[in-house]
């Protein structure tokens, strides 16, 4: 019985590797099903040669196991238990990969479960990054990529890139290609080790039949609503399906008819026989195969039944010989299920799963469904819109892979659920860009300055450093003339003593040029300042004056020699209240997976009302120094005193160019001093506003919080939680669940 996975891997169906099968404890009768990796074939090893070390058995039974870790709060809740106290962040150990590094070291130590792998060059350990190709990767995935590839590299191992393509309704080749591009951008290489779950569909089907024959799986014909009800909840035990006692022969016949396409979607589902009274919801007869009459991006129409991720996950790792299966904490409660499968399939020495906290950053949206909604609703101009938290969006924004990896490694690897302030990421971006990008002078909001005592028609060149702290980066010539542009904010007509830039009769030093002094303020019809008339001190072109103190230095551009290009300024895509701001909110915002038979959770349109109207501001009248007209796509600069910018990847070659702001600069000491009073007032006002809003919310009865939203909902349960949309259609169960979470939160506030 030759597996089609062999054909997908380019191997002859006659090539069998019974040693690898026996090594991981896969039982077989007669001819073995080949489930090995490509490098374990005779063609790879040399005809008639022994399989490579990668093909040999994983460590034998009885190997030392790492100590079992305490469950995270999320896992405890999923299992129906009480949440343990919050875990404290471990003290620094000098290990960049934290507790994961300690686990690997223990496994490789003498007597450890992986001790016999220490001599395998390039294959000491195996990790994997297993994305589902149903969207573009976001900042959260960057952590998984960096940890999995980085850990393998540190210990002389390898990391597989495996696409878990078990759901043909949401997966596309476009996503496969984008994921590969993102992994390469981060600086990692999977080499020959790119795999797909679909490579193993034949083997997974064989394993499903094995469970059926042994009475450990059954075909359930309950309607989805009945199945959902009988599953119970974290406080209510489940109820056995009325179809649970079908004989193995009946189940096998039904399952084969499912594969033959004789039934409609949702009519039957194959479930494992767990324990419907288990405190772990994942052990309550979890579905493992469902009917889907959909074409697959790789296998076409060969299959009309597909394995669920929870069934495929552990077995894929076993087939590939993964030694360390690293997941995020939301999968901790699934570990018992994965181990049930590998145990009941007779797979010896399966991979050991370890869980780490996922990456959560304020202002960043990491829900794939919400990101997809933004794209489909055309709120953004695609997955790589610079406002998106996708890796391609951050790349187009101008963020470097080095900055992102430095950020991830700075946070470290722990099991504590946390929310990182975006300021930490911004600091990493600045630290990466600052020493390597050249400076340029650009005026974003121009105000004309005429230097009356500078001769008309005269021009001169001044020398400007490309990087003031690195002379090796060279210099450039700037033209200076009688009329220049400065930033509007660099002049204040009624300025306090703490303002050190231009003001009536005030002086300022032009960067690399003269000290100028305001003599006249010219205003327009509406009273706005449109021009400044100034004088200059000819003795100060290359030095500061010695007879008086001039504190301010500002940038400028010669009006005669300026060029014009477009600048885009970016702020967070969503208003602050639309993204989690606390650890508790992170947990509440976790996406709820749909039950089997239920449509993919609809995130709704509510969050679209929280779009920040200032998330993109496009400036057209920007005045730039002439050298920027020759800038190349994706070339980065620091616009002095304004921030770091990059030439947009879609900038037309013929111009005008588009410059995206990557990140602003930290305020200088002088500017902080100028703004401290107003900032203090603004902060107090904002705090007072937030306190007032919280007090107002305390008075809102949770029974009434949704009833007024008749534009969104039409029916409610006894507690006032919406059950039907404005169109009268029932809301998806996952949507109702999230609304109930909001209701519970308001109830606590109301009763406090």
C-alpha positions in Angstrom: 0.0 0.0 0.0 2.1 2.8 -1.3 1.4 6.2 0.3 0.7 9.1 -2.1 3.0 11.2 0.2 5.8 9.4 -1.5 4.8 10.7 -4.9 4.5 14.2 -3.4 8.0 13.9 -2.2 9.3 12.7 -5.6 10.0 9.1 -4.4 9.3 5.8 -6.0 6.4 4.0 -4.3 8.6 0.9 -4.1 11.2 2.6 -1.8 10.4 1.4 1.7 12.2 2.3 4.9 11.0 -0.1 7.6 13.8 0.9 9.9 12.4 4.4 10.3 8.9 3.0 10.8 10.0 0.6 13.4 12.1 3.3 15.1 9.1 5.5 15.8 7.0 2.4 16.7 4.6 2.5 13.7 2.9 -1.0 13.4 2.6 -2.4 9.9 1.5 -5.5 8.2 3.1 -6.9 5.1 4.5 -4.1 3.0 5.1 -1.0 5.0 3.7 2.4 4.3 6.7 4.7 3.6 6.3 7.8 5.7 9.9 9.0 5.6 11.4 12.3 4.6 13.0 12.8 1.2 16.6 12.6 2.5 15.8 9.1 4.0 15.3 7.6 0.5 17.9 5.3 -1.2 18.2 8.0 -3.9 19.4 10.4 -1.2 21.7 8.0 0.7 23.1 6.3 -2.4 21.6 3.1 -3.9 21.8 0.3 -1.4 23.3 2.5 1.3 22.2 2.7 4.9 19.7 5.5 5.5 21.2 8.7 6.8 21.3 9.4 10.5 18.1 11.4 10.0 16.3 8.2 9.0 17.3 6.2 12.1 15.2 5.7 15.1 14.6 8.4 17.6 15.8 7.7 21.2 14.6 4.5 22.8 12.0 4.1 25.5 12.9 5.0 29.0 14.8 8.1 28.1 14.8 10.9 30.6 11.9 13.3 30.2 11.9 17.0 31.2 9.9 17.8 34.3 6.2 18.5 33.6 5.5 22.2 33.7 2.6 23.8 35.5 -0.3 24.7 33.3 -0.8 28.2 32.2 -3.9 30.1 33.3 -5.3 29.7 29.7 -4.7 26.0 29.7 -6.1 25.6 33.2 -9.3 27.4 32.1 -9.6 25.2 29.0 -9.2 22.1 31.1 -11.9 23.3 33.5 -9.5 23.9 36.5 -8.9 27.0 38.5 -6.3 29.4 37.2 -3.0 29.2 39.2 -1.3 32.3 40.5 0.5 34.4 37.8 3.9 33.0 37.1 6.8 35.3 37.9 9.3 36.1 35.2 12.4 34.0 35.8 15.7 35.7 36.7 18.1 36.2 33.8 20.1 33.1 33.2 22.3 34.3 30.4 20.4 31.9 28.0 18.8 33.8 25.1 16.2 31.1 24.6 15.3 30.9 28.3 13.7 27.7 29.7 13.5 26.2 26.2 17.3 26.3 26.0 17.4 24.5 29.4 15.1 21.8 28.2 17.2 21.1 25.1 20.4 21.1 27.2 18.8 18.5 29.5 17.6 16.4 26.6 21.1 16.4 25.1 22.9 15.7 28.3 24.1 12.2 29.2 21.1 10.1 29.9 18.8 12.6 28.2 16.2 11.5 25.6 18.2 13.1 22.8 21.7 12.3 24.1 22.5 9.9 21.1 22.0 12.8 18.6 24.9 14.9 19.8 27.2 13.7 17.1 24.8 14.3 14.2 26.3 17.3 12.4 23.5 19.7 11.4 20.8 17.4 12.8 21.4 17.4 16.6 17.9 18.6 17.2 14.9 19.2 15.0 12.3 22.0 15.4 9.7 23.2 13.0 7.7 26.3 12.1 4.3 25.0 11.1 2.1 27.9 9.8 -1.3 27.3 8.2 -1.3 29.0 4.8 -4.5 30.9 5.3 -3.2 34.4 5.6 0.0 36.5 5.8 2.3 36.2 8.8 2.2 38.9 11.4 4.5 40.1 14.2 3.4 37.3 16.5 4.7 34.7 14.0 8.1 36.4 14.0 8.6 35.2 17.5 7.9 31.6 16.6 10.1 31.7 13.5 13.0 33.3 15.5 12.8 30.9 18.4 12.4 27.7 16.3 15.1 28.5 13.8 17.3 30.2 16.3 17.2 27.3 18.8 18.0 24.8 16.1 20.9 26.9 14.9 22.3 27.3 18.4 22.4 23.5 19.0 23.6 22.5 15.5 20.2 21.2 14.4 17.7 22.1 11.7 14.3 23.7 11.5 11.6 22.5 9.1 9.2 24.8 7.4 5.9 22.8 7.3 2.6 24.2 6.0 -0.3 22.7 7.9 -2.6 22.8 4.9 -5.5 20.7 6.3 -8.3 23.2 5.6 -8.8 23.8 1.8 -11.4 26.5 2.3 -9.0 29.1 3.6 -5.6 28.1 2.1 -4.0 29.4 -1.0 -0.7 29.2 -2.8 -0.4 32.9 -2.5 -0.1 32.5 1.3 2.5 29.7 0.9 4.7 32.0 -1.2 4.3 35.0 1.1 5.2 32.9 4.2 8.4 31.6 2.5 9.4 35.2 1.6 8.8 36.4 5.2 10.9 33.5 6.7 13.8 34.3 4.3 13.5 38.1 5.1 14.0 37.3 8.7 17.3 35.6 7.7 16.4 31.9 8.1 16.7 29.1 5.7 14.9 25.7 5.8 17.2 24.3 3.1 15.6 21.1 1.7 13.3 20.7 4.6 10.0 22.3 3.3 7.0 20.0 3.9 3.2 20.1 3.8 0.6 18.3 5.9 -0.9 17.3 2.6 2.2 15.2 2.0 1.0 12.9 4.7 -2.8 12.7 3.9 -2.5 9.1 2.9 -0.7 8.1 6.0 -3.1 10.1 8.2 -6.0 8.4 6.6 -4.4 5.0 7.3 -4.0 6.0 10.9 -7.7 7.1 11.1 -8.7 3.6 9.9 -6.5 2.0 12.5 -8.3 3.9 15.3 -11.7 2.9 13.8 -10.7 -0.8 13.6 -9.5 -0.8 17.2 -12.7 0.8 18.4 -11.0 4.1 19.3 -12.8 6.3 16.8 -16.4 6.4 15.5 -18.4 8.2 12.9 -20.8 10.6 14.5 -24.0 11.7 12.6 -25.3 14.2 15.1 -26.3 17.6 13.7 -23.7 20.3 14.6 -26.0 22.0 17.1 -26.7 18.7 18.9 -23.0 17.8 19.0 -22.2 21.2 20.4 -24.8 20.9 23.1 -23.7 17.4 24.1 -20.1 18.4 24.5 -21.0 20.3 27.6 -18.9 23.1 29.1 -16.0 23.6 31.5 -18.5 23.3 34.3 -21.0 20.7 32.8 -19.8 17.2 31.7 -20.5 16.1 28.2 -23.0 13.5 27.0 -22.1 10.6 24.8 -23.4 10.7 21.3 -26.2 8.3 20.4 -24.0 7.1 17.6 -21.0 6.4 19.8 -21.7 2.7 20.1 -21.6 1.9 16.4 -19.4 -1.2 15.7 -16.0 -0.8 14.1 -17.3 -2.4 10.9 -20.2 0.1 10.7 -17.8 3.0 11.4 -15.3 1.8 8.8 -18.0 1.4 6.1 -19.3 4.9 6.9 -15.8 6.4 6.9 -15.0 4.9 3.5 -18.2 6.2 2.1 -17.3 9.6 3.5 -14.1 9.4 1.5 -16.0 8.2 -1.6 -18.0 11.5 -1.5 -21.4 9.9 -0.7 -22.3 12.4 1.9 -22.8 16.1 2.2 -20.7 18.4 4.4 -21.7 18.3 8.0 -23.6 15.0 7.6 -21.0 12.9 9.3 -17.8 13.5 11.2 -15.1 11.1 12.5 -14.4 11.5 16.2 -11.8 10.0 18.6 -13.2 8.1 21.6 -12.0 10.1 24.5 -13.9 10.8 27.7 -17.0 13.0 27.5 -16.8 13.7 31.2 -13.1 14.8 31.1 -12.3 18.1 32.7 -10.2 18.9 29.6 -12.7 19.9 26.9 -10.2 18.8 24.2 -10.6 15.1 25.3 -14.3 15.1 24.8 -14.4 13.0 21.6 -12.6 15.6 19.5 -13.4 15.5 15.8 -10.5 14.2 13.7 -12.0 14.1 10.1 -14.7 16.1 8.4 -16.3 16.2 5.0 -15.3 19.1 2.8 -16.2 19.1 -0.9 -13.5 21.6 -1.7 -10.5 21.6 -4.0 -7.1 21.6 -2.3 -4.3 23.9 -3.4 -2.0 20.9 -3.8 -4.0 17.7 -4.0 -6.8 19.1 -6.1 -10.0 17.0 -5.9 -8.4 13.8 -4.7 -9.9 14.2 -1.2 -13.3 15.2 0.1 -12.5 14.5 3.7 -9.7 16.3 5.5 -8.0 15.8 8.9 -8.4 18.4 11.6 -5.3 20.2 12.8 -5.5 18.6 16.3 -5.3 15.1 14.7 -2.6 15.9 12.2 -0.3 18.0 14.4 1.5 15.3 16.5 1.6 12.8 13.8 3.2 15.2 11.3 5.9 15.9 13.9 6.5 12.2 14.4 6.8 11.5 10.7 9.4 14.3 10.4 11.3 13.2 13.4 10.9 16.5 15.2 12.6 16.4 18.6 11.2 19.6 20.1 7.7 20.7 19.2 7.4 24.3 20.4 4.0 25.8 20.6 2.3 28.8 22.3 0.4 28.5 25.6 -3.0 28.2 24.0 -2.0 24.8 22.8 -1.0 23.6 26.3 -4.4 22.1 27.0 -4.2 20.3 23.6 -1.1 18.4 24.7 -3.1 15.6 26.4 -5.0 15.1 23.1 -1.8 15.0 21.0 -0.3 12.4 23.4 -3.5 10.4 23.2 -3.2 10.1 19.5 0.5 9.2 19.4 0.0 6.7 22.2 -3.0 5.0 20.6 -1.3 4.8 17.2 1.6 3.0 18.8 4.2 5.7 18.0 7.1 5.3 20.3 9.3 8.2 21.3 7.1 11.0 19.8 8.2 14.6 19.9 7.9 16.4 23.2 5.8 19.5 23.2 6.8 22.7 25.1 4.8 25.8 25.3 5.9 29.5 25.5 3.9 32.7 25.8 3.0 34.3 22.6 4.0 37.8 21.6 1.5 40.6 22.3 2.3 44.2 21.6 0.1 47.2 22.3 -1.4 48.9 19.2 -0.7 45.7 17.1 -3.6 43.7 15.8 -2.7 40.0 15.5 -6.0 38.4 14.7 -5.8 36.8 11.2 -9.5 37.2 10.8 -9.5 40.9 11.6 -6.5 41.5 9.3 -8.4 39.7 6.5 -11.5 41.8 7.2 -9.4 45.0 6.9 -8.1 43.8 3.5 -11.5 42.7 2.2 -13.2 45.9 3.4 -10.5 47.9 1.6 -9.7 49.7 4.8 -6.0 49.1 3.8 -4.5 48.8 0.4 -3.5 45.1 0.9 -1.7 42.7 3.3 1.5 44.8 3.0 -0.1 48.1 3.9 2.5 49.7 6.2 -0.1 50.1 8.9 -0.7 46.4 9.1 1.0 44.2 11.7 1.9 41.7 9.0 5.6 41.0 8.4 5.3 42.2 4.8 3.6 45.4 6.0 6.4 46.0 8.5 8.9 45.3 5.8 7.3 47.8 3.5 7.1 50.3 6.4 10.9 50.1 6.5 11.4 48.0 9.7 14.5 45.8 9.3 14.6 42.1 10.2 17.5 42.8 12.5 15.4 45.2 14.6 12.5 42.8 14.8 14.7 39.9 15.9 16.5 42.1 18.4 13.1 43.0 19.9 12.1 39.4 20.2 15.3 38.4 21.9 15.2 41.4 24.2 11.9 40.2 25.6 13.2 36.6 26.1 11.2 33.4 26.2 8.9 32.8 29.2 5.6 31.1 30.0 4.1 34.2 31.4 1.3 35.9 29.5 2.2 39.5 29.1 1.6 42.6 27.0 4.6 44.5 25.7 4.5 48.2 25.2 5.1 49.2 21.6 7.7 51.7 22.9 10.1 48.7 23.4 9.8 47.7 19.7 10.2 51.4 18.6 13.4 51.6 20.6 14.8 48.5 18.9 13.9 50.0 15.5 15.7 53.3 16.3 18.7 51.5 17.7 19.0 49.5 14.6 18.5 52.3 12.1 20.4 55.1 13.8 24.0 54.0 13.2 23.4 52.9 9.6 21.2 55.3 7.8 22.3 58.6 6.2 20.8 61.9 7.2 18.9 64.3 4.9 17.1 67.6 5.4 13.4 67.6 4.6 10.8 70.2 5.6 7.4 68.5 6.1 5.2 71.5 6.8 7.0 74.4 5.0 7.2 78.0 6.1 9.1 80.4 3.8 12.0 82.5 5.1 13.4 85.4 3.2 16.9 86.5 4.4 16.7 90.1 3.4 20.4 91.0 3.9 21.6 88.0 1.8 22.3 89.1 -1.8 19.7 88.2 -4.4 20.9 85.6 -6.9 23.8 84.5 -4.7 24.2 80.8 -4.0 26.8 79.0 -2.0 27.5 75.4 -1.0 27.8 74.1 2.5 29.2 70.7 3.6 26.7 68.4 5.4 27.7 65.2 7.1 25.9 62.1 6.0 26.1 60.9 9.6 27.3 63.3 12.3 28.6 60.4 14.5 30.3 58.5 11.7 32.7 60.5 9.4 33.4 57.4 7.4 29.9 57.7 5.9 31.1 60.8 4.1 29.4 64.1 3.3 27.4 65.9 0.7 27.1 69.4 -0.7 24.0 71.5 0.1 22.9 74.6 -1.8 22.1 77.8 0.2 20.2 80.8 -1.2 18.3 83.9 -0.1 15.0 82.0 0.3 14.7 78.9 2.4 12.0 76.6 3.8 11.8 75.8 7.5 9.2 73.8 9.5 6.1 75.8 10.6 6.5 74.5 14.1 10.0 76.0 14.3 8.4 79.5 14.7 6.1 80.7 17.4 4.8 84.2 17.5 3.9 84.1 21.2 6.6 81.8 22.5 7.5 81.2 26.1 11.0 81.8 27.4 11.6 78.0 27.2 11.1 78.0 23.4 14.6 78.1 21.8 13.7 78.2 18.1 12.5 81.1 16.0 10.3 83.9 17.5 10.0 87.6 16.9 13.5 89.1 17.4 14.8 85.7 18.2 17.8 83.9 16.7 18.4 80.3 15.7 21.3 78.5 14.0 20.6 76.9 10.6 22.1 73.4 10.5 25.5 73.6 8.7 24.9 77.3 8.0 24.2 80.8 9.4 22.5 82.1 12.4 19.4 84.0 11.4 17.2 86.5 13.3 13.5 87.3 12.7 12.8 90.9 11.8 9.3 90.7 10.4 6.3 88.3 10.4 4.2 88.3 7.2 0.6 87.1 7.6 -2.1 86.1 5.2 -5.8 87.3 4.9 -6.9 85.0 7.8 -4.1 86.1 10.1 -2.0 83.0 9.5 1.8 83.3 9.3 2.9 82.8 5.7 6.4 84.2 5.6 9.3 85.3 7.9 11.7 88.2 7.0 15.1 87.6 8.6 18.7 88.7 8.7 21.8 86.6 8.9 25.1 86.8 10.7 27.8 86.2 8.0 30.4 85.2 10.6 28.5 82.2 11.8 28.3 79.9 8.7 30.6 77.3 10.1 30.6 78.2 13.8 28.4 79.4 16.6 28.7 83.0 17.7 31.0 83.7 20.6 29.5 86.9 21.8 26.1 85.6 22.6 24.4 82.2 23.3 22.1 80.7 20.5 20.5 77.6 21.8 18.4 76.4 18.9 19.5 74.6 15.8 16.9 73.9 13.0 17.0 72.2 9.6 16.2 74.0 6.3 16.0 73.5 2.6 16.9 76.0 -0.1 13.7 77.1 -1.8 15.4 77.4 -5.2 17.0 73.9 -5.1 14.3 71.9 -3.3 12.6 68.9 -4.8 9.0 67.7 -4.1 8.0 64.2 -3.3 5.2 62.6 -1.3 5.5 61.7 2.4 3.2 59.3 4.3 3.0 59.6 8.1 1.7 56.5 9.9 0.0 56.1 13.3 -1.6 52.9 14.7 -4.4 51.6 12.5 -6.9 51.3 15.3 -7.8 53.6 18.2 -6.1 52.6 21.5 -9.4 51.3 22.9 -9.8 48.8 20.0 -6.6 46.8 20.9 -5.8 45.1 24.1 -4.1 47.3 26.7 -3.7 44.9 29.6 -2.8 41.2 30.1 -6.5 40.5 31.0 -7.6 42.0 27.7 -5.1 39.9 25.8 -6.8 36.8 27.2 -10.3 38.1 26.4 -9.2 39.0 22.8 -8.0 35.5 22.0 -9.7 34.2 18.9 -12.4 31.6 19.5 -12.1 28.6 17.2 -15.4 27.6 15.6 -16.9 24.3 16.6 -17.0 21.5 14.0 -19.9 22.2 11.7 -19.9 25.9 12.5 -18.9 28.5 10.0 -15.5 30.2 10.5 -16.1 32.8 13.2 -17.2 36.1 11.8 -15.4 38.9 13.5 -18.2 41.3 12.6 -17.8 45.0 11.7 -17.8 46.5 15.1 -14.0 46.9 15.3 -14.0 48.7 11.9 -15.7 51.6 13.7 -12.5 52.0 15.7 -10.3 52.8 12.7 -8.0 55.7 13.6 -8.8 58.4 11.0 -5.2 59.7 11.4 -3.6 56.3 10.8 -2.4 57.6 7.4 -1.6 61.3 6.6 -0.3 62.0 3.2 1.8 65.1 2.7 2.2 66.5 -0.8 3.9 69.9 -0.4 7.0 68.6 1.2 10.3 70.4 0.5 13.3 68.1 0.2 17.0 68.5 -0.4 17.9 67.8 -4.0 19.8 64.5 -3.4 16.7 62.7 -2.5 15.4 62.6 -6.1 18.0 59.9 -6.8 16.9 57.7 -3.8 16.3 54.0 -4.5 13.3 51.9 -3.6 13.5 50.7 0.0 16.5 53.0 0.7 16.3 54.4 4.3 17.1 57.8 5.6 16.8 59.9 8.7 15.0 63.1 7.9 16.8 65.3 10.4 14.6 66.2 13.4 11.6 64.4 11.8 12.2 60.7 11.9 13.3 57.7 9.9 11.9 57.2 6.4 12.0 54.7 3.6 11.3 54.9 -0.1 8.0 52.9 -0.6 8.4 49.7 -2.7 5.7 50.9 -5.1 7.2 54.3 -5.8 7.1 55.0 -9.5 10.6 55.1 -11.1 9.7 58.3 -12.9 8.6 59.9 -9.7 7.4 61.5 -7.6 8.8 59.2 -5.0 6.8 58.2 -1.9 8.6 58.2 1.5 7.0 56.2 4.4 7.8 57.2 7.9 9.2 54.2 9.7 9.4 55.7 13.2 9.7 59.1 14.7 12.7 60.3 16.7 12.8 60.5 20.5 12.3 64.1 21.6 15.5 66.0 22.3 16.1 67.5 25.8 15.3 71.0 24.6 12.0 69.9 23.0 11.0 67.9 26.1 11.7 71.0 28.2 9.5 73.1 25.8 6.6 70.6 25.9 6.8 69.5 29.6 4.1 71.9 30.8 1.6 71.3 28.0 2.3 67.5 28.1 1.6 67.6 31.9 -1.7 69.3 31.3 -2.6 66.9 28.4 -1.8 63.9 30.6 -3.9 65.1 33.5 -6.8 65.9 31.1 -6.6 62.5 29.6 -6.5 60.8 33.0 -9.4 62.8 34.1 -11.3 61.9 30.9 -10.6 58.2 31.4 -11.7 58.3 35.0 -14.9 60.0 34.1 -15.6 57.4 31.4 -15.0 54.6 33.8 -17.3 56.1 36.4 -20.0 56.4 33.7 -19.5 52.8 32.7 -20.0 51.7 36.3 -23.6 53.0 36.1 -24.4 51.0 33.0 -26.4 47.9 33.8 -25.0 45.0 31.7 -28.6 44.0 30.9 -28.8 47.2 28.9 -25.4 47.5 27.4 -26.3 45.9 24.0 -30.0 46.5 23.8 -29.6 50.1 22.5 -27.4 48.8 19.6 -30.4 48.1 17.3 -28.3 48.8 14.3 -26.3 45.7 15.1 -28.6 43.3 17.0 -32.3 42.3 16.9 -32.7 39.6 19.5 -31.2 39.1 23.0 -31.1 36.4 25.7 -32.5 36.9 29.2 -29.2 38.6 30.2 -29.3 41.0 27.3 -26.6 39.3 25.4 -27.2 39.5 21.6 -28.2 36.3 19.8 -29.3 37.6 16.4 -27.9 40.2 14.1 -29.7 43.3 12.7 -30.8 41.1 9.7 -32.5 38.7 12.0 -30.0 35.9 11.4 -28.5 34.0 14.4 -25.1 35.2 15.3 -22.2 32.6 15.1 -21.7 30.9 18.5 -18.2 32.1 18.7 -19.5 35.7 18.3 -22.0 35.2 21.0 -19.3 33.8 23.3 -17.2 37.0 22.8 -20.2 39.2 23.5 -20.8 37.2 26.7 -17.2 37.9 27.7 -17.8 41.6 27.3 -21.1 41.3 29.3 -19.2 39.5 32.1 -16.6 42.2 32.2 -19.2 45.0 32.4 -21.1 43.0 35.1 -18.0 43.0 37.4 -17.5 46.8 36.8 -21.2 47.5 37.5 -21.1 45.5 40.8 -17.8 47.0 41.9 
